[in-house]
Amino acid sequence: MDTAESTLDKPLLQGNRRQDLQDMLREVGLSADYWLPKMQEHLGVTCAQALQHLEEKDLHKLKSQAQYLWEKRALDKLLNLSYSKGFSELQEPQVEMAKKNQKKAEKALQELRHLLSEGRQRQEKAVKEKEAELRQAMEIPKEYWPDPEKSLREVMENIQGQLNLMEGTLSHRQNLTDRDLVRWASGGLALQGILKTSHQRGLIEKREEILSVPKEFLLFGPEQGTRMETREFTSSQSESTFTQMIEKLGFSVTASAKGGGWGFSLEAGMDHNKHSESSEAQQSHSEHSYFSSTKFSYVPLASCHFPIDQLQFSNAALQELKCIEDLLGQPAGPDRLTCLKHRAEAFFHRFGSHANQGPLHLGGIYWWKAISQGFQSEQLAEVKQQAAEALDGYIRGSYRGFGVTVAGGVEVSASHAKTATQSTTFQNLQTKVQLSVAQTGGPPEANGFFQWKAGLVASNQTWCVIDRGLELVPVWDIIFSSHRNDFKDPLQVANFLKDSYTALTGLPAQIKGGEELLSVGMVARDFLEDVKSWEVSDPEEQLQKLIDFMQIVSQKTKSYDTWVNICLTDWGLQNFLVNTVNFCRMSSTHKFVKSQLRSLLDPHIYKVENFPQTHSIMQWIFQSDTEQEHINISQFSELIKILQGTKNGLMELKAKFESAEIVEEAQRKATYEVSLSLGSFLNYLLETQQPDTQLLLRFIAAGVGYHVIKNTFQYLLGCDELDFLLNEMQTAQDKYQELKNICTYRAQAFLVLTGLTATAGVTDISPEEKTERLALIKEHMGQPLSKEVAHVLSKPGADHDWENLETDLGLLIDGNYEETTSLLQMDEVRKNLQNIFHKTKQSLEPHDHENNRCEVIEDMAFLKLLQRLDLEQYYPKKMSRDKFHLIHKTSVYNTAQL
């Protein structure tokens, strides 16, 4: 039998989790009067806290309400802003609240001392009021406050002891970042997969990590409150099952077990129902020789939710799925199906079938247990009462500091535990009650509940995953939400995994919105089989069939993914399109055919990597009849003139026509003309040995979607984008040429900084893209980097600390190289000292002092500095803080003399 009682407290940090949504809207330049009603109407969003749960499809709904292009970019920044504060910042109020309560308790204790000195007794009203203040500050339940028999002096001494322990615990704080915390808490439990079956054993078995930590991951305050729960068990097996469920799945699953939160019930595996007691009482003595009563304090301190569009497979899981896809692509053979079956089952047993979406909770659980064994079935009621009284006394003692004497150590569910045994005679019942405490999370060395909770609040290194929520996402849905581009045929892989899961578990499964996707994929493949047999006979009619099919597919899937990933990658369709272009080149009546091809291919074709004829086809499509085959631009002013003319033409057309189709067609043509013109001028710069100027213009174009590797625009250009190209290119070109005439390193610094920061969007360039751009600059600069720029780029952390790098580049542009050198010297000293520290730490055996010193001092400039400061004899083992101050003082002095 497992019975449950719970007491729910107020959620922690309830008032600290909200941010002002109006302020956030204004911060990104959006009108609160316009957007607040839109958010509430379309998404039900009324506060900033809700923004963290929005997914990509929700963002698209908001963008559809945008009145201007820039508002769409501002919405992107708004969602990034909602993740701008990690829980590491929100943890501060928890610690401050604990310290505040501690001060309240100390104040109440001091006032009680004053009353005691006046000879006042506990039964007096003034003393009772101060005791109530003290109890509330210490967060001690009323039922566990010391009995009236205890003297006031005893109460005060024990509370003072608890406060002393808490004070020492709160002052020693070490914390992990949000990403590291979720990666390491409970051994990475939040990232591990779950094999969802109808059998409990399969659910609680350990799996490998199926997820990596989401890129935009941050923790927030808890969505649940602290609570006290009571559970009773009449078999060790049911108790063990419950404990494992809590450890592997969390509190929510056990709390919703009766309702079958995941489609199963714990009642089958845990003797849960009271009405079964009468029948159980008829069984043998051996079957009714166990009773356990457990109380636990559930303390959630942080929560997180993984949006489905941010769920990413771990490297190991993704690699295994790709191996399965390779097997699916192999020719049919006698062993192929068997091999696939075994590979799929191995994946599910290793990684699970589902990932945890949350809401996850981190924190700790403190357990008190009372266990009795070796009694007759008819004595169960008396045993229950005895265990309950013993457990309440034990908990009361742990709150007061009067606890039962603890003896020995017993390991309980892999948690730190202490046990005590007491014998009690209850009427005619003579039995032993074994009392124990256990911890899930919190400092293992804690002496009692107060110190444990204080340590839990103070340091997130002690937190565990205590709840994984009820939202599970199957692997086949994750493929569609986040990994479509990682598979040649995601539909095939997802469908195979779904069918294999059903075969393994016997549970029904479906792809979320995927049945229609699967049918669309099958229809697309059947259609492409037909296209393979097409001969170019009536291009207009045949292309119209393709257009009609593309529109049907995109309407059903609400995207062009199927058209791009399945159709345009098909060799048969590619071959037909090439033959159509070649056929029409020989004809004078192909104007309408070009328009049809634009609808089919622009801009989708630029997302296809294995379409070799892309450039020649698109060039022919946008080539006018009177236009020369090749555009030659050799002057920067010519490029600017074309950009200005294209922008003016597009603005005039938008003023004349309201039709979205006409405007989009004009944008397609404008994008292609700009792409051709820019490409021609960039080629000219390379041919004339001007790779630095070419890089500068490429990076500015990248700010509006120009792919610096493929040399094509990935998105259609509008008036805003053309305006950006005009202004930025003219300004940057003039500034760069001016700096080149003044100082080489200043010009190079300007080029590097422009490459790292040029964007027309509100959102900054991602660190990954900055890394790619920096590599391109180093590879294609065309001339060696100046020593000044090279020094800045070689500083420790320059390849990831973009803010400091961009600050240094700004100093170089202004000609302030000297201001970067003092920081460079200090960074070099810091780097050497860090290297030495790590080497010394790793070395556990003594080595010859002279050899060790020669080994660690690899930088001769650093060695000379130590010699000049007369610190060589102290280095590295005898250096103290004042020696480091001497190094800093000398380096600053030398810098000032430069």
N, C-alpha and C positions, 0 to 999 in steps of 0.2 A: 504494500500500500504506500502511495506517495500522496500526501496532502500538502497543500500550500497555503500560506498566509503571506501578505505583503503589506508594508507600510511605505507610502511614497512621500518623499520630501519635495520641496520646491526645487526646480532645476537650477543648477549653478549658472552664474553669469547670464541670467535671463535678460537683464537689461543691457549687457555689454555687447551682445552679438549683433545688434541692429546698427545699420549705418543709414545716413540720411540719403534716400534715393534722389531727392530733388537736388541736393548738393552734387551728387555724382553725375547727374545729367548735365548740370551747369558746368561742371569741371571739364567735360568733353565738348561743350559748346552747344548742347541740345536744349531746346525749349521744354521746360518742365510742364508748362501749360498744355503743350501739344502732345508730349510723349507719355505723361503719366496716365491719361485716359486710354491711350492706345495700348499700353502695357497691361492695364487692368482688363480691358475689353477682350484682347486677343489671347493673353497668356495668364490672366489672373494674378499678375505680379503687382504687389502693393508696397513691398519693402525691399531694401537692398539685399537682405539676407537671401531672398528667393532667387537672385540672379545666379548664384553658384550652381543651381540645379538645372539651368537652361541648357538645352542641347542645340546641335546645329540646325535642326528643323525649326526650333523656336526662333532662332536668330533670323532665319529666312522669312518667317512670318513678320517679324518686326521690320526687316529691310523692305518688305513689300509696301510698307506704309511710309517709306522715306520720300520726301519731296525733292531732295537734291542728292547728287552723287556723294557729296562729302558727308552727308548724314549716315550713309551706310558704313563709311570708314569710322565715323564717330561711334557707331553702335558696336563695331568690333572692339574699339578701345574701351567702351563702357564695360563689356564683359570681361576684358582683361583686368580692368580696374577693380572689378568685384573680387578678383583673386589677389589683389595687391598686398593684403595683410595676411601673413601667416599666423597660425595659432601661437607661435612663439611669442608674438606681441600680445595676444589675448590671454596668454598664461599669466602675465604679470598681475592682472586684477585678482586672480585666484590666490596668488602668494600674498598680495597685499591684504586681501580679505582675511586670510588666515592670520596674518600678523595683527590686523585690526581686532579680530576676535580675541587673540592672545592678550592684547593690551586691555581690552574690556574685562577679560577674566582676571588679569593682574590687579586692575582697579577694584573690581568687586572683592577680590581676595584681601586687598589692603583694607577695605572698609570693614570686612568681616573681622580682621585682626583687631581693628579699633573697637568693634563691638565686644569681642572676646575679652579685651583688656578691661572693659567696663563690667565684666562679669555677666554678660547677657547669655541666654541659653537658646538652643535651636528652636524650641517651641514658641518663642516670642515672634511677633509679627515682623519687626524690623529685620531680624535675622533671616526669617523665611523669605522675605522680599529680596534680600541680598543673595541668598542661596539660589533663588530662581534666576536672578541675573547671571550668576556664575554658571549655572547649569546651561542656560541658553547660549552663553558665550562659548562654552566648551562643547556644545552640540551633543549633550548627553540626554538620551530619552528619559522621560520622567520616571518610568518604571525601573530604571537602573540607577537612580540616584540613591545614595546611602540611606539605609534605614534610620529611623529616629534613635535606635539604640546606640549608634555611633556618636561619639562626642564631636563637638564642633572642631576641636583641635585636631582630631584624627582626620576629619574630612579635609581640613585646610592643608595639613601636611601632605596628604596623598595627592591632592590637586596641584600643590606646588611642585611635587615631584614630576607629575605629568607635564606641567608647563616647562620645567627645566629641560626635559627630554625634547619637547617640541621646539624650543628655542634653538637648541643645538642642531636639530635636524633642518630647520628652515634656513639656517645660515650657511649650510653646505649645499650649494646648488650647482648642478651640471646638467645641461640640456642638449638634446640633439636637434638638428633641423627637422622640419616637417617630413621631408622626403626620406631622410635617414631613419626617422622614427618609425614610419610605416614599413620601411624595408626590414627593420630589425626586431620590432616588437613581436613577441611570441614566436621568434624564429621566422618572421616573414609570413605569418599565418594569413594576413589580409590578402596576400598575393597568391596564395596557394589555391589550387582548384578543388572542386567538390564533385565527386561522382554521385549524382542524384539518382538514387534507386529507392525501391520500396523497403530495403533492408537497412536497419540502423548501422550494422557493422560496416557496410560500404560507405555510409555517410561520414563516419568518424575516423576512417583510416587516413593516415597522413599521405598527402599528395605533394608533388613538386610544384614550384611556382609556375602558374600558367600565365600570370600577368607581370608586366614591368610597371614601375611606378609611373603614373600619368605625368606628362610634361608640365601640365598646369596644376599639379596637385598641391592643395593646401588644407590644413586642418581648421576646423571651426569649433565653436563652443558646443557642449553636449546637447542633443535633442531630448535626452532622457534625464530624469532626476535620480538622485540617490534614493535607495530604498532598502528596507530590511525584509528578507524573505525567510520563511520557515518551511522545511520539507521533512517528511517522515517516510522511512523505508522499513519494510519487514523482510528484506533479503539483501545481502551484500551485492548480489548481481544487479538489482535494480538501482542501488545506490551508485555502483560503479558506472553503469550506463548513463545515469544522470550527470555524474561528474565529468565523464568524457564528452558528453554533449555540450556542457558548458564550456569546456576547454577548447573543443574543436569548432563548435558552431556558434556558441554564444547564448546569451540570455533570452533573446527574442524567440528563438526556435523552441526552447523548453517552455517558455511562457505561453506560446501559442500551440503547444503540442496537441491539446485536446481538439483544437479547431483545424489541425492539420495544415499549418502555415505553408509547408512545402509539398503538400499533397500526401502526407503520411501522418501517422499518429504514433506517439510514444507509448500510448496505453498498452499496445500489444507487447511491449518489452519491459514495461515497468508496472508492477502490481499496484495499480492506481486507485481502484474503486473500493469505497468503504464497504459496499454490500458484499464484497467477496470475503470479508473477514469471517463471517459465520461458517462458510464452507471450509475456509482454510483452518479454522479452529478444530475441525474434525480430523485434520491430518496429524502426522506423527510428530513426536517431540523434536526430531532432528530438523524437520521442515519449519518449525516455529521456534527456533532458538536464536533468532537475530532480530534486533530492533535498533534503528538509528534515527536520531532526531538532529537535524542540521539547521542552523540559522546562519545566514550570511548577509553582510553589508555590501551592497552593490554600489560602487562609486565611479560613475562615468565622468571623465574630465575633458574629453574632446571627441569630436565626431568628424566624419568625412563621408562624402558620397561620390562615387565614380560615375560621371555621365557616360552613357554608352558610347558616345563618339570619341571618348578619351581612353577607352579600354584598349590596351595594346598588349599583344602576346609577348611573353618573355622570348628571348632569343632561342632558347632550347625548344620551347613549344612550337614556335614558328618554323624552325628548321625541321622538326619532325613532321609537321603538316605539309611542308614542301616535299619531303620524301614520299609522303602518301600521294601527293599530286603526281609526282614522277611515275609512281607505280600505276596510277590510273591512266596515264598516257601511254603505257607500254602495250604492245600488241597482245591480243587475247592468247592465253596459253593454258595448259592443263593445271598449272600451279598458281596462276595469277589471282584468282578469286580467293583461294585459301590464304595466300600471302597477304592480300589486302585485308581480309578478315582479322588475321592475327595482328597486323600492324595497327589497325584501328582499335582493337581491344587493348593492345599494349599502350596506346596513347591514352585511352580513358583511365586505365589502371595507374598510369604514371602521373598524368596531369589532371585527371578528372574530366567531367563532361561540361561543367558549368563554372563560371567565375562569379565572384562576389561583387555585387554592385553597391551594397550597403542598405541603409546607412550603417557604417561601421562605428563602433565606440571603443575608445581607449581609456584605460584607467586601471582599477584594481578591485578585487573582491577579498573580503576578510571573512573567514569561516570559523564557526564554533560548532563542535560536534560532540554528541553524547551517544555512546554505543553500549548496548547490553547484549549478552549472549548466554546461552545455557539455561533457559527457563522453559517451563511447560506452556503449552498453547493457551490454557485457561488463565495463565498469569499475565497475558499480554496487556490488558488494561492497566493493571497495577504497574507493570514495567514502564509503560508509556508515561504514567503520572510521575513515577520516580525519576525517569530520565529528563522529563520536562523541568521538574524542580531543580535537579542537579545542574542542568544546562543554564537555566535562568540565573542560578546562583553564581555559576562560573562566569557568565557574561557580565553580571552585575559587578563581580569582583574585578574583571578586566577594565571596566569603565571607571571604577573607583580607585583602582590601584591596590585593592585588598585581595587580589586573585588567589585562587587555589594554588597550593604549592605545586610547582611543575617538576616532574621527574621524568628523566629519559627523553629520547627522541624517536619519533615515528614519522616515516615519510608518508604524506597523504597526497595523492594525485600529483606527484612531482612538484609539490609546493613545499616551502619552508613550513615546518610544523613542530609544535611542542605538545606533549600529552601528559595527562595526569590521571591517576586512577583513584577512586574513592569507593569504599564499601559502605553501603547504607542499608539498615534494616527497615523495611516498610511493611508494617503489620506483620504478616507471617512470611514475607518475601525476603529472602537473603540472596542478594545478587550484587555484582560489581558493575559500576558504570564507568566506562573509560571516557575521559574528557580530553579534547584536543582542540588546538587552533591550527589553522592553515592559512596560507596567503597565496593569492594569485596576483602577482605584481606587488609593487611596493618594495621598500628596502628589506632584504632578507634578515638583516641583523636587528630589525626593530624589536623593541621590548614592549609589547602591548599595542593595543589598537590606536591610541593617540599618536604615538611616535610613528607607527606605520602610516597613518593617514597624512601626517605632516610631511613625512618623507615622500609619499606619493605625490602630493601637491607640489612639493619643492622641485622635484627632478623628474622630467619625462623619461629619463633613462630607465626608470623603474616601472613604466607602464606596460600593460599587456593588452592584447585584443580581448575584450570581454563581451563583445557582441558583434556579429557579422550581418545583422539585419535579415530581412526576408527576401530581398530582391536578388535573384540569380539570373545570369545571362548565359545561354548555351553558346558553345564555341562556334556553331554555324552562324549565329547572329553576329558575333564579334567579327567574323570574316567579312560580312557585308558592311558592318558599320565602320570598320577601321582598316581592313586589310585587302580590299578588293584589288588594289594595284600590286599586291605581293603574289598574286596567283594568276596563272595564264587563264584559268577558267574557274573563277570563284564559285559560280553556280554548281558546277560539277562536284567540287570538293565539299561544299556545304551540304549538298543533297546526299552524298555518300556518307558523311559523318552522321547526319540525321538518321539515315536508315540503319547504319551500324549500331547507333545508340539504342534504337528501338529493338533491334535483334538481340543486343546484349542484355538489356534491362527489362524488356517486355513492356516498357512505358511508351505511350504515344508521344510523338514529337512533331513539331512543325516549325518551319522557318518563318520568323516574324515578317509578315508581308512578303514572304518568299515564295509561296506557292505560285503566286502570279508571276513573280520574277523567274521562277523555274520554267513556267509555261512559256513566257516570253522568250527565254533563252532557247528553248527547244524550237519554237516557231522561227526564231532568227536563224538557227542552224539549218532548218529545213529550207528556208528561203535562200540561204547562201548556197546550198547544194544545187538549187535551181539556177542561180546566177552563174555558176561555173560553166553551164552549157550555153550561156547567151553568146551570140555573135552580134557584133555591132551592125544593125540594120536600120533602125529608126531611132536615133539617139534621143530625140525629144520625148518620145513615148516611153522608152526604156528608162530614161532618167526620171521621168515623172513617177514611174512605178517605185523607183528607189526613194524618191521624196515622200510619197504616200506611206511607204513602209516605215521610213525613219520617223515620221510624225506619229504613226500609230504606236510604235515602240516607245517613243519618248513620252507620249501621253499616258500610257499604261504604267510606266515606271517612274514618271515625274522627273526624269533626268535623261541625259544623253549617254549615260554610262554604257548601256547595251550597244548603242550605235557605235560608240568609240572603241570599246574594249573587245567586242565580238565581231562586229561587221567590218569596220575599217581596218582591223588587223588581219582579216581573211584574205588570203592570197588570191582567191578567185575573184573577189570584188575589186581588189586593187588592179588585177590584170585587165578586167573589163573597163575600169575607169581610164587606165593608160591607153588602151586601144581606142576608147571613145575620143580622147583628146587627139591622138594621132590621126584618127579618121576625119575629125572636124578641121584639123589644120589644113587639109587639102580642099576644104569647102569654104565658100564665101558667106554662107548662111549659117553662122554659128553664134550669133549674138545671144539668142535665147538659151542656147546650150550653156554658154558661159554663166548666165544668170542661174541656171539650174545647178550647175556644179558648185557655184558659190554657196548656194543654200545647203548643199550636201556636205561640203568640206570645210567651210570657213566658220568658226576657227577650230573645229573639231580635229582637223588633220594634224594640227601642231602638237596634239597630245599623243600621237601615235609615233612610236620610236622606230618601228620596222616598216616604214613606207618610203623606200629609197627615192621615188620620183616626186616627192612632195614639192620641192622647189620648182622644178620645171612645170609641173601642172599648175601650181598657183600663179606662177609668172605668166603663163599663157592665159589663165582665166581673167586676170586683171589687165592684160595688155590690150589697149585700144587699137583699132584697125590702123590708125594713122601714126601710132606711136612706134618709135624705133624699138628694135628688139632689146637693145641694151641701153641703160641709163648711165651716163658718165658725169659724175659731179666731182670737181677738183677744187672747189672753193667753198670755204665755210659759209660765206655770204649766200651762195647758191642754196645750200641746205636750209639756212634760215628763211630764205625767200619762199621755198617750197612749204616749209612748216607754216609760215604766216598765211600763205595763200590757201593751204588746206584748211586751216582753222577758220579763216574768213568764209570760205565756201560752205563749210559745215554749219556755221552759225546762221548764214543766210538761209540755208535749206531748212533748218529747224524753225526759223521764224516764219517761213512760208507754209510748211506742212506740219500737221499734227500727227500724221500716221506714223505709228511706231515702226511699221515695216519699211517705210521709205527712209526714215532716219537710220534704222539699223543697216540698210543696204548702203547708204552713204558712208556710214562708219566703217563698214567692211572695206569699201573702196579706199577711204582715207587711210585706214590702217595699212593696207597693202602698199599704197603709194609712198607713205612715209617709210615703211620697211624697206622698199626698194631704194629710195633715195638715201636713207641712212646707211644701208648696206654698201651702196656704191661709194659713199664718201669714206666710210671706215676702211674699205679695201684700198682706196687711194692713199689714205694715211699710212697703211702698212707698206704699200709699194714705195712710198717716198720716205721710208725710214722714220716715221713719226709714231711709234707704238705707244708712247706715253700719252700723247693727245688722243689717240684712238681709244685707249683704256678709259680716259677721263669721260669721253662722250658715251662710251658703252655703259658705264656705271650710272650716268645720269639717266640714260634711256631705261636702265633696269628699274629705276624708280617708278616707272609706269608700266612695268610688266615685260620689258625686253629681256629675253633670256640670253645671258652673256655667253653661254656655251653654244646654243642652237642658232643664235643671231636672228630670232624671230620674236614678234610680239605675241604674248600668250593671251592677251585680252584685246577687245576692240577699243580703239582710242576715241575719246570724246573731246569736247572743247576744253574741259579742265585739264586733261592729260596733255593735249597739244600746247596749251598755255604754259604748263610746267616745263615741257621740253624747250619751248622758245625762251622763256626767262632764264631757266637754269643753265642752258647750254651757252647762251650769250654771256651771262655773268661769269660762269666758271671759266670759259675760254679766255675772256679778257683778263681775269684775275690770274690765271695760270701763266699766260704769256708775260704779264707784268712781273710776276715773281721770278720767272725764268731769267729775265733780263737783270734782276737784282741779285738773286742768290739761289743756287741750285737746291740746297737742302730745304729752303722755304717752299720752293715750288713742288718738290717731291712730297713734302709733308702735306701740302694742300691737296695733291692728287690722292694720297692715301686716305686722308680724312674724308674727302668727297666720296671716294669709293666705299667707305664704311657707313656713310650716313645718308647718301642721296636717296630720297624716297618722296613720292607725292602723297603717300598715305599718312593717316594720323598715327598709326601704329609704327613703332620703330622696327628696323630690320632685325630679324632673328639672329641670335648668336651663331647658329649653324651657317647661315648665309654670309655673315661677316667673315667667318673662317674661310669659306670658299673664295670670297672676294679678295681677302688678304693673300691667299695662295696665288691667285691669278695675278695680282699686282707684282708679287715677287718673281713670278715666272715670266711675265710679259712686259715688264717695265722697259726693256730695251737698253738700259744702261745700268751700271752698278749703283746700288743705293749709296747715298752719301753716308759718311761715318756718323753724322748726327742722327739721321733717320734710322740707320742700322742699330745704333745704340738704344734708341727708344723702342724699336721693335724687338730687341733682344732682352729687355728688362724682364725680371721675373713676373709671370702672370700676364704678360702682354698679349698672349694668345687667347685669353679668356676674360681678363679684367678690362673690358672695352671702355668703361667710363674713364679710367685713369689713362689708358692709351690715347683716347681722343683728347683728353686734357693736355697731355704732353705734345700731341701733334699741333694743337692750337697754339701752344707756346712756341713751337718751332716756326709756325707760319708767321707769328709776330716777330720772329728774330730773337726770341728769348731762350736760346739754347742753354745758357748758364743755369736757368732755373730748373732745368730737367736734370742737370748733372749731380746736384746735391742729393736729390732723391735717388738717382742712379747709384751713387756711392753707397748710400744707406741700404738700398735694396741689395746691393752686392754683398755688403757685410752681413745683412740679415740672412741672405741665401747661404753664405758659407757657414754661418753659425748653425742654421737649421740642418744643413747637411751633416755637420759634425755631431750635432745632438742625436740625429737618427743613427749615425754610424756607431756612436758610443753606446746608445741604448741597445742596439742589436748585438753588440759584443758582450757576451756573458762571461768570457774567460779572460784572465789578465794577459796582456801582451807586453812586450818590451816597449818601454816608454818612448824611446827615441824613434823606433821603427813606426810606432803608432802615430807619433806626431808628424813624421814625414809622410805617412800614408794619407792623413786627413787634410793636410795643408797642400792642396793641389794648385791653388791660385797663387802665383808668385807675387802678384801685386798685393794681395791680401797679406802674404807672409812679410813683405817689406813694410807694410803698414804696421804690423805688430812689432817688428824690429825697431822701427822708428819711434814707436811709443814706449819702447822698453817693456813690452808685455809678453815677449816670447816665452819667458820662463814660467809664466802663469798659465800658458795656453796649452791644451784647452781645459784642463781639469781644475785649475785653481783660480779661474777668473771669477770675480765678484761683480756686484752691480756697479760699483764705482768705476771699475775698469771699462764697462760698457759706456758709462757716461763720458769717460775720457775719449773713447773712440768717437762718439757722437759729437762731442765738443770740438775735437780736432778736425773732423770732416766738415763741420759747419764753418769753422774758422778758415780752413783752406778754400772753401767755396767763396767766402766773402772776399778773399784776396784775389780771386780770378778776375 
